[in-house]
Amino acid sequence: MGTSTTSTSMGLSTPLDPVRSVDIDNRNIVVPTFADLSVEDRADIEAKMEILCPLLLGRFTKTCRGIAKHDIDVLDFSGSKDRK
């Protein structure tokens, strides 16, 4: 069986605390930019955008009079229905 280890008072990471959770709080967490991501993660997002973009653009119609937005239910990123 394994032994349990925790971070030391110096904040060193251990197998049970690989990211030094004692050092993480809302003041030092930021959302990464697209450029910060690995090549694999960027490729994954780009592949999903190729699927999502046509679905979102399907809410619009372009005519000689301009662009019309149709009132179609589309899931937003939080998973709830958009009912504008």
For each residue, the residues with C-beta under 8 A, 3 or more apart:
1:
2:
3:
4: 16
5: 14 15 16 17
6: 14 16 17
7: 11 12 13 14 17 20 21 22
8: 11 12 14
9:
10:
11: 7 8 20 22 23
12: 7 8 20
13: 7 17 18 19 20
14: 5 6 7 8 17 18
15: 5 18
16: 4 5 6
17: 5 6 7 13 14 20 21 22
18: 13 14 15
19: 13 23 24
20: 7 11 12 13 17 23 24
21: 7 17 24
22: 7 11 17
23: 11 19 20 28
24: 19 20 21 28 29
25: 28 29
26: 29
27:
28: 23 24 25
29: 24 25 26
30:
31:
32: 36 37
33: 36 37
34: 37 42 45
35:
36: 32 33
37: 32 33 34 41 42 45
38: 41 42
39: 42 43
40: 43 44
41: 37 38 44 45
42: 34 37 38 39 45 46
43: 39 40 46 47
44: 40 41 47 48
45: 34 37 41 42 48 49
46: 42 43 49 50
47: 43 44 50 51
48: 44 45 51 52
49: 45 46 52 53
50: 46 47 53 54
51: 47 48 54 55
52: 48 49 55 56
53: 49 50 56 57
54: 50 51 57 58
55: 51 52 58 74
56: 52 53 59 74
57: 53 54 60
58: 54 55 72
59: 56 69 70 72 74
60: 57 67 68 69 70
61: 67 68 70
62: 66 67 68
63: 66 67 68
64:
65:
66: 62 63
67: 60 61 62 63
68: 60 61 62 63
69: 59 60
70: 59 60 61
71: 84
72: 58 59
73: 81 82 83
74: 55 56 59 81 82
75: 79 80 81 82
76: 79 80 81 82
77:
78:
79: 75 76
80: 75 76
81: 73 74 75 76
82: 73 74 75 76
83: 73
84: 71
